[in-house]
Amino acid sequence: KAFSANYNLASAAGTVDYTGVGFQPTACVIYTCREGAAGLSSIGFLDSSGGGYGIADYHNVVANGHAANGVNEIGFYGTSGNHVLGNTTFISDGVRVVWTKNGSLSGTAGLIFLCLK
């Protein structure tokens, strides 16, 4: 099942449950972008083993750079030191994201989840 959500990047770190899937996923693809801004997007993958990977646009830190990550499936990188990261796990009806934040990144993140049974 595919669904979309938003996240306020100015929010403090915390946990958000994205629910309504109708089943506990065993795999998920997550595409994210900061709406209206170039250079802030990522794509992440998570499976039932708990292992996840993400590739984030790192352009605001290193020109034309990307960051591959084996810990956070979601990544928004502003100027050096400013970032919002999301680590995901599955819950009975969707996906839980534990958000961490460093610095003053802001804006609205658009999130698209593709959850598989």
C-alpha positions in Angstrom: 0.0 0.0 0.0 1.3 3.5 -0.9 0.5 6.6 1.2 1.8 10.0 1.7 2.4 12.2 4.8 4.1 15.5 5.7 6.6 16.3 8.5 7.6 19.8 9.8 11.4 19.8 9.6 11.5 22.6 12.2 10.0 20.2 14.8 12.2 19.0 17.6 13.4 15.4 17.6 10.8 12.8 18.4 8.8 9.7 17.3 5.9 9.8 14.8 3.8 6.8 13.8 2.5 6.8 10.2 -0.5 4.4 10.3 -3.4 3.3 8.2 -1.6 0.7 6.1 -4.0 -2.1 7.3 -1.2 -4.6 8.0 2.3 -4.8 9.5 4.7 -4.2 6.6 7.6 -6.5 5.9 9.3 -4.1 3.5 9.0 -0.4 2.7 10.4 2.1 0.2 10.4 5.7 1.4 10.8 8.7 -0.9 11.2 12.1 0.7 11.8 15.7 -0.3 11.5 19.1 1.2 8.8 20.8 -0.7 9.8 23.7 -2.9 13.6 23.3 -2.3 16.3 21.8 -4.4 18.9 19.6 -2.8 16.9 18.1 0.0 15.6 14.6 -0.9 16.2 11.0 0.0 15.1 7.5 -0.8 15.2 4.7 1.8 14.6 1.0 2.1 13.7 -1.1 5.1 13.0 -4.8 5.4 11.7 -7.1 8.1 15.2 -8.0 9.4 15.3 -4.4 10.8 18.1 -3.5 8.4 17.6 -0.3 6.4 19.5 1.9 4.0 19.1 5.4 2.7 20.6 7.6 0.0 20.2 11.3 0.6 21.0 14.3 -1.5 24.1 15.9 0.1 24.3 18.8 -2.4 24.0 21.6 0.3 27.1 20.2 2.0 29.2 19.0 -0.9 28.3 20.1 -4.4 26.6 17.3 -6.3 27.2 15.0 -3.4 25.1 12.1 -2.1 25.3 10.4 1.3 24.7 6.6 1.6 23.6 5.6 5.1 23.1 2.2 6.7 21.4 3.6 9.8 18.9 6.2 8.7 16.5 5.6 5.9 15.5 9.2 5.7 17.9 12.1 5.5 17.6 15.9 4.9 21.0 17.7 4.8 21.1 21.5 4.9 24.3 23.4 5.2 27.1 21.6 7.1 25.9 20.6 10.5 22.2 21.2 9.8 20.3 18.0 9.2 17.1 16.0 10.1 17.4 12.2 10.0 14.7 9.5 10.3 15.2 5.9 11.5 12.3 3.7 10.7 10.8 0.5 12.1 7.5 -1.4 11.4 4.5 -1.3 13.6 1.2 -3.2 13.4 -0.5 -0.7 11.1 2.4 1.2 9.4 5.8 2.7 10.0 7.3 4.4 13.0 9.9 7.1 12.4 12.3 8.3 15.1 13.4 11.7 14.0 16.7 13.3 15.1 17.6 16.9 14.4 20.8 19.0 14.5 20.8 22.7 13.7 18.0 24.8 12.3 16.7 23.1 9.2 13.1 24.0 8.5 10.3 23.6 5.9 7.8 20.9 5.1 8.9 17.4 4.1 6.8 15.4 1.8 7.0 11.7 2.5 5.8 8.8 0.3 5.8 5.3 1.7 5.3 2.1 -0.3 4.7 -0.6 2.2 4.7 -4.3 1.2 3.2 -7.2 3.0 
